[in-house]
Amino acid sequence: MSTRRHVLGTLAAAAATAFVWPAQAAKTPQQRIEVWKSPTCGCCTAWVEHLQQNGFEVTVHEVEAPGEYRARFGLPDTYGSCHTGRVGGYVLEGHVPAREIVRLLKEKPAAVGLAVPGMPVGSPGMEVGARKDPYDVLLVTRDGKARVYQKYP
């Protein structure tokens, strides 16, 4: 009987580990995002919530001039939006969907980062009812140029 309890106890411990490990794995250092935003920006706060709902740990820095951080991190103003983030050595500008951030971290392209210029309605944090304007997520390269990384129709 004690062998049976031992086996059941071992199986229970293994099952518990199987549920805990993926949650821990989702919080690797590459998935911690730092965000610089204005203290009065509601859409920036909604974008942070989108990131958190998708498994990212987010540290928010409320600053008066978030655009200064974009320049400091090497992202040209032409790709600017209302907040700037950093993750895994990449810059995130604007309402970049979590799905594209995960892809970026997996693919690890030679780039400055991702940008969603402006504030397109329907992007994460910019939801307005059922309206969804088309927008592109841009991959910004080190020479300051960009290409479409993902289209959102």
C-alpha positions in Angstrom: 0.0 0.0 0.0 2.8 2.4 0.8 4.3 1.8 -2.7 1.0 2.8 -4.3 0.9 6.0 -2.2 4.4 6.8 -3.2 3.6 6.4 -6.9 0.4 8.5 -6.6 2.3 11.2 -4.7 5.1 11.2 -7.3 2.5 11.5 -10.1 0.7 14.3 -8.3 3.9 16.2 -7.9 4.8 15.7 -11.5 1.3 17.0 -12.6 1.6 20.1 -10.4 5.0 20.8 -11.9 3.6 20.5 -15.4 1.1 23.3 -14.6 3.6 25.6 -12.8 6.5 25.4 -15.2 4.8 27.0 -18.3 3.7 29.9 -16.2 7.2 30.5 -14.9 8.6 30.0 -18.5 6.3 32.8 -19.7 8.1 35.3 -17.5 11.6 35.0 -18.8 13.8 38.1 -18.7 13.2 38.6 -22.5 9.5 38.9 -21.8 9.8 41.7 -19.3 8.8 44.9 -21.1 9.7 48.5 -19.9 7.3 51.2 -21.0 7.8 55.0 -21.0 4.5 56.9 -21.2 2.8 60.1 -20.2 1.0 59.8 -16.8 -2.2 61.1 -18.5 -2.3 58.8 -21.5 -5.3 56.3 -21.2 -4.6 54.4 -24.4 -1.0 53.7 -23.2 -2.4 52.2 -20.0 -4.8 50.1 -22.1 -1.8 48.8 -24.2 0.1 47.9 -21.0 -3.0 45.9 -19.9 -3.0 44.2 -23.3 0.6 43.1 -22.7 -0.1 41.9 -19.2 -3.1 39.9 -20.4 -0.8 38.2 -22.9 1.7 37.1 -20.3 4.2 39.9 -20.3 5.6 41.5 -17.1 5.5 45.2 -17.6 7.4 48.0 -15.7 5.9 51.4 -16.5 7.8 54.7 -16.2 5.5 57.7 -16.3 7.5 60.6 -17.8 6.6 64.0 -19.1 8.3 63.5 -22.5 8.1 59.9 -23.7 9.4 60.9 -27.2 12.8 61.6 -25.7 13.1 57.9 -24.9 12.3 56.9 -28.5 15.2 59.1 -29.6 17.5 57.8 -26.8 16.8 54.2 -28.0 17.6 55.0 -31.6 14.1 54.9 -33.2 13.6 57.7 -35.7 10.7 60.2 -35.0 9.0 59.3 -38.2 7.8 56.0 -36.6 6.6 57.8 -33.4 3.5 57.2 -31.4 2.5 58.0 -27.8 4.6 55.5 -25.9 7.9 53.6 -26.2 8.9 50.2 -24.8 11.9 48.0 -24.7 12.1 44.2 -24.5 15.0 41.8 -25.2 17.1 44.6 -26.7 14.4 45.8 -29.1 12.4 49.1 -29.1 8.6 49.0 -29.3 6.9 52.1 -30.4 3.1 52.6 -30.3 0.3 50.1 -30.1 2.3 46.9 -31.2 0.2 43.8 -30.7 1.6 41.3 -28.2 1.5 38.6 -30.9 4.1 40.5 -32.9 6.3 41.0 -29.9 6.3 37.3 -29.2 7.2 36.7 -32.9 10.0 39.3 -32.8 11.5 37.7 -29.7 11.3 34.3 -31.4 12.7 35.3 -34.8 15.4 37.8 -33.4 15.9 39.8 -36.6 18.7 42.3 -36.9 16.6 45.4 -36.2 16.0 48.4 -33.8 12.5 47.1 -33.1 8.8 47.3 -34.0 6.6 50.3 -34.5 2.9 51.1 -35.1 3.1 54.8 -36.1 0.3 57.1 -35.0 -2.6 55.7 -33.1 -4.7 53.5 -35.3 -8.2 52.7 -34.1 -8.6 49.0 -33.4 -4.9 48.4 -32.4 -4.3 47.1 -28.9 -5.2 49.9 -26.5 -7.0 51.9 -29.2 -10.3 49.9 -29.3 -13.4 52.0 -30.1 -16.4 49.7 -30.3 -16.2 47.4 -33.3 -14.3 49.8 -35.5 -10.9 48.6 -36.7 -8.9 50.7 -39.1 -6.2 48.9 -41.1 -2.6 49.4 -39.9 0.8 47.9 -40.3 3.4 46.8 -37.8 6.7 47.9 -39.1 10.1 46.3 -38.5 12.5 49.2 -38.2 16.1 48.4 -39.3 19.3 49.8 -37.9 19.7 52.1 -40.9 16.4 53.8 -40.0 14.4 52.2 -42.8 11.3 50.0 -42.2 9.4 47.2 -43.8 6.0 45.8 -43.1 6.4 43.1 -40.5 2.6 42.3 -40.2 -0.5 43.8 -41.8 -3.7 44.2 -39.8 -6.5 44.7 -42.4 
